[in-house]
Amino acid sequence: MLRFRPELPEQGTVLCLGAHCDDIEIGCGGTLVELRRRFPQLRFQWVVFSGDEQRERETRAAAAQLLDAGGHCQLEVHRFRGSYFPYLGGGIKDAFEALRARVSPDLVFTHFLNDRHQDHRVIAELTWNTFRDHAVLEYEIAKFEGDLGQPGVYVPLPLAAVERKIATLLECFPSQRHRQWFDAELFRGQLRLRGVECNAPSRHAEGFHARKLIL
């Protein structure tokens, strides 16, 4: 299997976009841990579009635990109403335009464009609308809709990153523990499945959809 390494600048910027607090952590938390380890001078711009004060505290704690990046991670949480993103498109679009005016990312993580959750899909669509000439990887989130699809890009994860991701999710998001799907079995199972698909040495990986890559 061919392996490629991203050409990230020594002090480049990774933009992480999520509709809700915990989306980024679930979708690409392990990969962010690895990027931080491999490129310690990277800057992370972490933007969530829906969350109240409690949820914001949770995602700030999770970002700090995953990245331990201090001033290298700038996090902002907007207050757009969850589950209503298609009807709030103008305001969210304005937030994207303001983001583009101040951030020039070298790599963007966003939701899967074919995600059936309406909020996730709006963020993915606006990502491509706003960051047209950037490297974009779309992460996946398992849920009731059954829309994972087949990713074409994989990031093998060492077991330390796997455990750090799962522990962070379980420890930092007490507001989500009552949900039927929010548990270590699901998170580990998805990582294990993607690890099988890319023959990861540690047996675990995160999968991404990449629509445009220049090699």
Sequence and secondary structure as in RCSB ss.txt:
>XXXX:A:sequence
MLRFRPELPEQGTVLCLGAHCDDIEIGCGGTLVELRRRFPQLRFQWVVFSGDEQRERETRAAAAQLLDAGGHCQL
EVHRFRGSYFPYLGGGIKDAFEALRARVSPDLVFTHFLNDRHQDHRVIAELTWNTFRDHAVLEYEIAKFEGDLGQ
PGVYVPLPLAAVERKIATLLECFPSQRHRQWFDAELFRGQLRLRGVECNAPSRHAEGFHARKLIL
>XXXX:A:secstr
         TT EEEEEEEETTHHHHHHHHHHHHHHHH TT EEEEEEEE  HHHHHHHHHHHHHHH  GGGEEE
EE    TT GGGSHHHHHHHHHHHHHH   SEEEEE TT SSHHHHHHHHHHHHH TTS EEEE    TT     
 SEEEE  HHHHHHHHHHHHHH GGGTTSTT SHHHHHHHHHHHHHHTT TTS EEEEE S    
